[in-house]
Structure formats: structure tokens, C-alpha cells
């Protein structure tokens, strides 16, 4: 589970914030040292950490992949438009901040339907004057709505980077693959797709996640590494391909950590 999964969580009308049930975006915020969380989130986060102490490193390292991926996309790949679905709560190095440090004219559209994220949208919308930063209140389960609305904010005649960071674990394979395929189909050639999610390669991680799922919060399901491949079907994978999060173009001198999440970036031909 991640800070980016809240497009699937909460009141579908986007009007109520439930503080009686653990909320993944708030728990992730807690693990990252943020203040946008409640006692129920801290309790769930502490219980998770008792079973799997490495979750704080997972949170920090996963965020690092987002930073590196956006930096690559805005820099080496020359992308100037980003569609980030499942925004989550603002923290350090949000997509627009990373992209606009590389290219201030970058346009970013965040998508979420969580009322807590909506309440923080103003913090997300602090764009560089040369660029654009917009927030779209929409549900990832309605990809056509997202594409139609985003088309009024982005130029779909030019490449777009689609970002799904830690959100697809909330869906079964039967639900997730069609959603991602439909979103990718709406992108022009030369666009990119970036994703990370938790993998089921560590028993303590699996046990901690099952305990969280049993708490009444919106479940998050870990996938085997092989089940990540269909998300990139038909795309040209950027080196080093589908790999554990720390292994995707690590920064020089990065700490050596073993993380049970997988990631990749692919280009649409």
C-alpha cells in the first residue's frame, strides 16, 4: 500500500473524511514522517511495522523511484506532460516539483477522488509560472472520464507520461489490467508509462499486508513479479526493465536496501 492509492479509497462522492478506519494515504504519510494522519492511522502503521519493520524503508525508497522516474522522463526522455493518477497526500518531491525543476514549462495533471487529498489540493497546485499544475477529481475506475477531462488540460497530440504509483494493488488482475490498458490506449505514440507496486516476495511483508487488509481498510494485494509484466504489454521497457524499486537507475551512492516492490517505465511506440 502507498501514499498514491487514495484514488480508490474513501467516499465515492468525495465529500467525507472517515477518521475511524485506517487510511492508506495517511498511514504512508505517517511512515514518511508527515503530520496528515490520525490516531487510527498511527496505530495501524505501528502494528504493520511490528510485523514488518522494513516498511518505513519501503515508503522512502518507493518515493525515491517516483523522483528518479520523473527526473528521467522530464530530462532524458524530454516529456513535458504528466498525468499522475492516485496523487495521494503531498510530501517531498511531488511529481510537479521534480518535473519542473528539470523543465519549468512542464504540465502536470493530478487525479484523485479522495476528499482528504482534495482538501490538500491547494498545496499540490503550486506550479512554476512557466508550467501548469492542475487537480482533477475523478476515479481511476472510470478511465474514459479521466482521459476525456485530462484532454482539456493536456495536449494529447504530444507525448504524455502516465504515472500509477502504488495504486494498482487495490485491484485484482482482472480489474487492473483493463484499466491500465485503457489509459495507455488513450495516450499518443511516444508517451511513457511508469508504475510501481508491492510484490509478494517476502513472508513478513505478506503477513503484515494481510493483517492490514483484515483491519477493515481498503485492501491492497501484493503481486508476484511475473504479474507485473502484463501492465507493460506492447510497450518498450526502459532499461533496466521490470526490477525491484532500488534497482531502477539508482542514484550514485544510494544505500543498498532490499525492497519488496517492483517497478518499471515503458514507452508507447
C-alpha positions as a printed NumPy array, in Angstrom:
array([[  0.   ,   0.   ,   0.   ],
       [  1.203,   3.507,  -0.676],
       [  0.589,   7.206,  -0.483],
       [ -0.666,   7.074,  -4.069],
       [ -3.574,   4.697,  -3.693],
       [ -6.259,   7.05 ,  -2.456],
       [ -7.998,   7.314,  -5.824],
       [ -9.687,   4.078,  -4.816],
       [-10.406,   4.925,  -1.209],
       [-12.959,   6.871,   0.767],
       [-16.414,   8.196,  -0.046],
       [-17.066,   7.836,  -3.776],
       [-18.818,  11.188,  -3.78 ],
       [-15.632,  12.762,  -2.455],
       [-17.329,  14.57 ,   0.41 ],
       [-16.497,  12.743,   3.67 ],
       [-13.288,  12.035,   5.575],
       [-13.595,   8.91 ,   7.754],
       [-11.24 ,   9.054,  10.745],
       [-12.482,   5.781,  12.276],
       [-10.873,   3.446,   9.715],
       [ -7.173,   3.343,   8.795],
       [ -6.483,   5.16 ,   5.556],
       [ -3.54 ,   4.098,   3.409],
       [ -2.533,   7.576,   2.257],
       [ -2.48 ,   8.805,   5.868],
       [ -0.527,   5.755,   7.065],
       [  2.004,   6.282,   4.299],
       [  2.215,   9.931,   5.336],
       [  2.893,   8.782,   8.913],
       [  5.684,   6.423,   7.806],
       [  7.257,   9.263,   5.838],
       [  7.245,  11.482,   8.924],
       [  4.265,  13.651,   7.932],
       [  1.568,  15.145,  10.117],
       [ -1.526,  14.467,   7.984],
       [ -2.721,  11.413,   9.877],
       [ -4.901,  10.372,  12.811],
       [ -4.52 ,   8.053,  15.798],
       [ -6.2  ,   5.184,  13.955],
       [ -3.638,   5.533,  11.145],
       [ -0.673,   5.66 ,  13.52 ],
       [ -1.944,   2.595,  15.373],
       [ -2.346,   0.641,  12.136],
       [  1.048,   1.855,  10.931],
       [  2.735,   0.778,  14.164],
       [  1.073,  -2.654,  14.046],
       [  2.251,  -3.09 ,  10.47 ],
       [  5.777,  -2.044,  11.396],
       [  5.895,  -4.518,  14.301],
       [  5.439,  -7.365,  11.822],
       [  7.484,  -5.833,   9.016],
       [  9.933,  -3.228,  10.379],
       [ 11.235,  -2.504,   6.892],
       [  8.033,  -0.77 ,   5.754],
       [  9.468,   2.686,   6.519],
       [ 12.377,   1.963,   4.177],
       [  9.878,   0.714,   1.581],
       [  7.969,   4.002,   1.837],
       [ 11.076,   6.132,   1.476],
       [ 12.592,   4.043,  -1.314],
       [  9.36 ,   3.874,  -3.302],
       [  9.136,   7.635,  -3.163],
       [ 12.669,   7.727,  -4.463],
       [ 11.641,   5.762,  -7.547],
       [  9.   ,   8.374,  -8.352],
       [ 11.656,  11.065,  -8.138],
       [ 14.09 ,   9.2  , -10.382],
       [ 11.432,   8.217, -12.902],
       [ 10.089,  11.763, -13.263],
       [ 13.602,  13.137, -13.488],
       [ 14.358,  10.676, -16.304],
       [ 11.093,  11.417, -18.101],
       [ 11.455,  15.2  , -17.934],
       [ 15.161,  15.062, -18.673],
       [ 16.451,  12.28 , -20.914],
       [ 13.039,  11.413, -22.394],
       [ 12.02 ,  15.059, -22.923],
       [  8.457,  14.651, -21.608],
       [  6.659,  17.866, -20.729],
       [  3.213,  16.498, -19.755],
       [  2.413,  14.244, -16.801],
       [ -0.838,  12.515, -15.815],
       [ -0.388,  11.325, -12.216],
       [ -3.352,   9.203, -11.095],
       [ -3.735,   8.387,  -7.417],
       [ -1.969,  11.51 ,  -6.241],
       [ -2.067,  10.867,  -2.523],
       [ -1.118,  13.408,   0.125],
       [  1.566,  15.938,  -0.761],
       [  5.017,  15.186,   0.569],
       [  8.574,  15.929,  -0.505],
       [  9.305,  15.832,  -4.231],
       [  5.841,  15.602,  -5.732],
       [  5.692,  14.946,  -9.478],
       [  5.282,  18.596, -10.456],
       [  8.185,  19.7  ,  -8.275],
       [ 10.581,  17.145,  -9.749],
       [  9.45 ,  17.712, -13.35 ],
       [  9.508,  21.487, -13.131],
       [ 12.974,  21.506, -11.583],
       [ 14.136,  19.85 , -14.803],
       [ 11.784,  21.704, -17.165],
       [  9.826,  24.587, -15.606],
       [  7.337,  24.564, -18.506],
       [  6.111,  21.058, -17.624],
       [  2.364,  20.499, -17.286],
       [  1.113,  18.161, -14.564],
       [ -2.433,  16.922, -14.008],
       [ -3.017,  15.1  , -10.737],
       [ -6.012,  12.793, -10.436],
       [ -7.621,  11.571,  -7.231],
       [-11.104,  11.216,  -5.773],
       [-10.218,  11.194,  -2.111],
       [-11.695,  14.01 ,   0.   ],
       [ -8.586,  14.265,   2.171],
       [ -6.407,  14.732,  -0.898],
       [ -8.896,  17.258,  -2.25 ],
       [ -8.513,  19.217,   0.966],
       [ -4.769,  19.428,   0.291],
       [ -5.091,  20.147,  -3.42 ],
       [ -4.07 ,  23.773,  -2.985],
       [ -0.661,  22.631,  -1.75 ],
       [ -0.328,  20.44 ,  -4.826],
       [ -1.181,  23.221,  -7.236],
       [  1.842,  25.454,  -6.653],
       [  3.193,  25.349, -10.206],
       [  6.169,  27.18 , -11.614],
       [  4.84 ,  30.197, -13.575],
       [  6.116,  28.757, -16.868],
       [  4.191,  25.479, -16.38 ],
       [  0.796,  24.154, -15.341],
       [ -0.32 ,  22.131, -12.32 ],
       [ -3.976,  21.075, -12.147],
       [ -6.032,  18.733,  -9.963],
       [ -8.774,  16.5  , -11.357],
       [-11.358,  14.962,  -9.011],
       [-12.007,  11.6  , -10.689],
       [-11.951,   7.844, -10.041],
       [ -9.414,   5.575, -11.737],
       [-12.2  ,   3.032, -12.215],
       [-13.537,   5.436, -14.851],
       [-10.522,   5.745, -17.176],
       [-12.552,   7.233, -20.051],
       [-13.688,  10.095, -17.819],
       [-10.105,  10.751, -16.778],
       [ -8.855,  10.764, -20.355],
       [-11.688,  12.967, -21.607],
       [-11.219,  15.54 , -18.857],
       [ -7.422,  15.471, -18.96 ],
       [ -7.599,  16.18 , -22.702],
       [ -8.905,  19.645, -21.872],
       [ -5.819,  20.284, -19.735],
       [ -3.084,  18.458, -21.662],
       [ -2.272,  18.283, -25.376],
       [ -2.882,  14.664, -26.371],
       [ -1.249,  15.296, -29.729],
       [  2.031,  15.355, -27.794],
       [  3.535,  12.622, -25.556],
       [  2.246,  12.255, -22.01 ],
       [  3.763,  10.393, -19.062],
       [  1.155,   8.298, -17.232],
       [  2.1  ,   7.721, -13.585],
       [  0.474,   4.962, -11.494],
       [  2.489,   4.856,  -8.32 ],
       [  1.422,   2.207,  -5.84 ],
       [ -2.265,   2.2  ,  -6.728],
       [ -2.956,  -0.91 ,  -8.799],
       [ -2.516,  -3.235,  -5.823],
       [ -6.023,  -2.193,  -4.853],
       [ -7.399,  -4.091,  -7.807],
       [ -7.444,  -7.72 ,  -8.845],
       [ -5.641,  -8.606, -12.052],
       [ -8.999,  -8.869, -13.796],
       [ -9.786,  -5.28 , -12.826],
       [ -6.302,  -3.744, -13.028],
       [ -5.073,  -4.865, -16.425],
       [ -8.078,  -3.469, -18.377],
       [ -7.91 ,  -0.145, -16.518],
       [ -4.237,   0.305, -17.331],
       [ -4.696,  -0.875, -20.926],
       [ -7.496,   1.646, -21.484],
       [ -5.446,   4.5  , -20.051],
       [ -2.459,   3.563, -22.191],
       [ -4.641,   3.278, -25.297],
       [ -5.667,   6.914, -24.838],
       [ -2.065,   8.157, -24.931],
       [ -0.353,   9.295, -28.144],
       [  2.711,   7.467, -29.527],
       [  5.916,   8.428, -27.766],
       [  4.171,   8.551, -24.385],
       [  5.533,   6.794, -21.314],
       [  4.037,   4.72 , -18.519],
       [  5.575,   4.42 , -15.034],
       [  4.364,   2.083, -12.283],
       [  5.435,   0.59 ,  -9.005],
       [  3.569,  -1.676,  -6.584],
       [  4.256,  -4.115,  -3.784],
       [  5.414,  -7.648,  -4.577],
       [  4.784, -10.849,  -2.639],
       [  8.42 , -11.902,  -2.346],
       [  8.847, -11.572,   1.436],
       [  6.855, -13.523,   4.026],
       [  6.916, -10.816,   6.721],
       [  5.708,  -8.236,   4.182],
       [  2.921, -10.609,   3.103],
       [  1.86 , -11.215,   6.715],
       [  1.867,  -7.516,   7.603],
       [ -0.163,  -6.675,   4.499],
       [ -2.723,  -9.386,   5.235],
       [ -3.132,  -8.022,   8.751],
       [ -3.76 ,  -4.579,   7.312],
       [ -6.281,  -5.941,   4.824],
       [ -8.108,  -7.689,   7.669],
       [ -8.419,  -4.391,   9.598],
       [-11.363,  -3.167,   7.539],
       [ -9.342,  -0.729,   5.448],
       [ -9.416,  -0.871,   1.658],
       [ -7.361,  -3.989,   0.813],
       [ -4.077,  -3.864,  -1.047],
       [ -2.898,  -7.039,  -2.751],
       [  0.74 ,  -7.892,  -3.355],
       [  1.619,  -9.372,  -6.763],
       [  4.25 , -11.84 ,  -7.873],
       [  6.959, -10.239, -10.06 ],
       [  5.637, -12.119, -13.112],
       [  2.23 , -10.475, -12.721],
       [  3.735,  -7.032, -13.319],
       [  4.627,  -7.859, -16.924],
       [  1.072,  -7.525, -18.362],
       [  0.984,  -3.858, -17.311],
       [  3.748,  -3.192, -19.855],
       [  2.496,  -5.412, -22.657],
       [  3.113,  -3.731, -26.015],
       [  5.416,  -1.101, -24.511],
       [  9.154,  -0.751, -24.951],
       [ 10.64 ,  -1.139, -21.482],
       [ 13.259,   1.403, -20.489],
       [ 16.455,  -0.172, -19.102],
       [ 16.797,  -1.858, -16.676],
       [ 13.256,  -3.173, -17.256],
       [ 10.98 ,  -4.579, -14.539],
       [ 13.083,  -4.659, -11.384],
       [ 12.884,  -4.14 ,  -7.613],
       [ 12.445,  -0.451,  -6.851],
       [ 16.015,   0.23 ,  -5.605],
       [ 17.469,  -1.267,  -8.791],
       [ 15.812,   1.156, -11.222],
       [ 18.539,   3.643, -12.182],
       [ 19.749,   4.206,  -8.608],
       [ 21.432,   7.463,  -7.751],
       [ 25.203,   7.305,  -7.222],
       [ 25.986,   6.321,  -3.651],
       [ 22.416,   5.196,  -2.903],
       [ 22.066,   2.932,   0.121],
       [ 21.858,  -0.772,  -0.653],
       [ 18.436,  -1.959,   0.518],
       [ 16.273,  -4.972,  -0.265],
       [ 12.777,  -3.778,  -1.127],
       [  9.823,  -5.988,  -1.969],
       [  8.241,  -3.714,  -4.551],
       [  8.679,  -3.809,  -8.317],
       [  8.697,  -1.   , -10.836],
       [  9.177,  -0.163, -14.471],
       [  8.947,   2.541, -17.107],
       [  7.757,   1.793, -20.631],
       [  7.468,   3.773, -23.855],
       [  4.493,   3.564, -26.191],
       [  5.619,   3.089, -29.764]])
